[in-house]
Amino acid sequence: MDIYVGNLPWSIDDDGLKDLFAEHGDVASAKVIRDRETNRSRGFGFVEMDDDSADTAISALDGHEVDGRALKVNKSKGKS
């Protein structure tokens, strides 16, 4: 399952995002989306996990505070 993670602190990178979700199961991939021109985080990312772990992670981390920012975590709606 692909998981959308919004309201990320600017300081978090791919490894930090992966570590955050790894506490709840095996993470297949974790990617913080970056601006093409400045390479700064755009404040959101995507994590891929198996469905059971993803459901657990979404429940545990939605609203969880990281560096003073409450994460928005939900099932990714996919690319339109």
N, C-alpha and C positions, 0 to 999 in steps of 0.2 A: 504494500500500500504506500502511495506517495502521501506525505504529510506536508502541509504548508505551515511555516513558522514565521509569524510576523512580529513586529515591534522588537526586533533583535537589537541589543546594544551594539553600538558601532565597533566596539573592541573585539567582538567575537569573530572567529574565523572558522573555516571548514572543520578543523580538528576540534575546536571548542564546541561546535554544534554537535559533532559526532559524539563527543564525550558526554554531553548533556543527555542525549537520548540513549547512549549505551547502557546506562543504569537500568533501563527498562526492557532491554532485549538486544538482539543482534542488529546492527545497523549496516545495511547494504551500501548506502551512500548518504553523504551529507554535503550540501552545497549552499554556501552563502552567495546570494546574487550580488554582483558588483557592477558599478558603473563602468562602461567601456572606456570612457575618456579619462576619468580620474582614478579608477581602480578602488574607489571607496565603496564600502558596503552600502547597499540600498536599503538595509534595515529589514530584509526578509530573506528566507531561504527555503530549501526543501530537503526532506529526509525521507529515505526509503527504507522500510522495515517490513517484516512479515505481518500479516493482518492482526494476529493476536497481540504481538508486542506493540504494534502501532496503536491499537485501541487502548492498551494500558498506558502508553506514553502520552497519548492525547489527553486522557483523563487526569493523569498526574501533572502534566506540564502546562495545560491551558490555564492562564492566569498566574503561573509561577513567576516570581520575580527574579530577574538576573540583572545585576548591576543597576538596580533601581527601576527597571522596566518590566512591566507585566507582559509576558509572552502571550501571543494569540496563536493557538495551535489547533488545527483542524485538518480533516481529510482534504487533500488537494482536489480541486474541482477539475484539474486537468487542463490541457491546452485546447482552446476553441479553434 
